Amino acid sequence: MPLKEIRIHGRGGQGAVTASEVLAVAAFYDGKYCQAFPSFGVERRGAPVEAFTRIADEPINIREHVYEPDYVILLDPTLLSSVDVARGVKDSGIIIINSNRPASEFRLNTKAKIETIDMTAAAMEIIGKPFVNIASLGAFAAITAEITLESVFKAIDQEFAHKKAVAELNKKAAEKLYKMFRG
Amino acid sequence: MPEIVVEASRAMALGVKLCKPKVIPMYPITPQTHIVEALAEMINNGELQAEMIHVESEHSACSALLGAQAAGVRTFSATSSQGLALMYEILPIISGNRMPCVMAVANRALSAPISIWNDHSDAVSARDQGWIQLWVESTQEAIDTTIQLYKICEDHSVLLPGMLCLDGFTLSHVYERAIVPEQEQVDAFLPEYKPYIKLDPEKPITMGPIAFPNSFMEFKKMQHEAMLQALKVIKNVHDEFAKQFGRAYGDGLLELYRMEDAEYALMGMGTLVGTARVVVDKLREEGQKVGLIKLRSLRPFPKGELINATKNLQGLTVIDRHISLGYEGPLFSDVRSALFESDIRINNFIAGLGGRDITQKHLRKALLSLKERREGGWLL
């Protein structure tokens, strides 16, 4: 597998950075090399945040920012009015948007494929709060097949090792999103 | 040995824990804070038997580092940017007293303008204060070099303090895979700390007294000789580490990448080397004979090793993540001085100041500059 680059968009407090780390850990459990890092901004709740993950079969030496991601995960669609989430995405790439609207309604300046999935509804139903960052990785696993759901579960267990109930809820939400694409 | 995905700062802390420091004076500053936060957590959980001293400034942190080491224990601290600048008064006192303190510097630009992001201006500005400076590229290298650095500094033929320099954010806040050695392995490699001298009420001594003009120079000459001796010790400790742990970084002083038949090469320190590896690989695929020299030890400077590594080159391009304002990149000055008698063409690019990303495009342009008869400059 050649190097794959993922950019996650969210707002401060929505957990984009944590999602990028859990994604890296999931890739590790799949036997891959991985790298995750935030956009190193000044942290403010509600401000646009970007976080990045790289996944590869070989050790990852590159340390530059991610400019041409293979995949984008948009946790908060209200960012669309202020952030160009399609920036640099490869033509062969996929942009995954948390929305209950069909992909055809999103007119982004890209040749990449757009997929929408209602992460917030799943999170509200299962977690009871609109926390979609971890659950989004279930959708990512289903849509891209770059990581397995089993490894996402393991990574969630590791991240929430001291909050088992939180881990279970997030796993359930991730599984629900996974099954919406791969029933 | 367990392999985990870990933030480089936490990995540093795990490396420090394995070395069992007894006193950790600290004052928080971004981006080093995660290192001492992790250590505080380890002390609180009872995983590390050490005293953390929360002080009121980096000046005090550095003073407490000196005091604790003088009292006869292994120590650790970490800082960045203006924090290191505030330690400046104490840095040469620690080295002049031959105290083998170890400190991490998560490299960050010096203000003003305010920048929390990475460049090398903090530690490179402190390079003349008698501290060994080892620079690392990856999380694994940060863990491994921390363990090596204690052994190097505490060697009785060296007895100098050491800075472990890692790029702030660009490395310190990155999660990646790393192998954390087992405690027994590190215990077998790094013996318990035995101070060469210490403050002891039973055997009173004076530390740091005045040196009159008839003896001061001899002290400095001895420090310089200890630094030169450290060139050998860094290599030996690195080789011993490589044998025991199975991981090597060149000869410990320089790491050469695809230099066998290289005509042109890049040279730099820290994370930019990782991106440069990718650039070298791509240019090699295009048939260009290019290579890469990673400098691990800025002080002491491995002059002989550099001369040897570059003898078949036509051109060497040095990337500085700092500039000596009014002259040029300080690493470039060192390299040009070392290669004074060689006829290799050398040029210099200033890059990555205040967190500016150093991209593949930048490094490709720099690496081809001498072949294409271009001068150095700024990679903006």
Interface residues (C-beta under 8 A of the other chain):
Chain A: S20 E21 A24 V25 F28 Y33 C34 Q35 A36 F37 P38 F40 V42 I60 N61 I62 R63 E64 H65 Y67
Chain B: V5 E7 I116 W117 F169 T170 L171 H173 V174 Y175 E176 R177 T271 L272 G274 T275 R277 V278 G355 D357 I358 T359 Q360
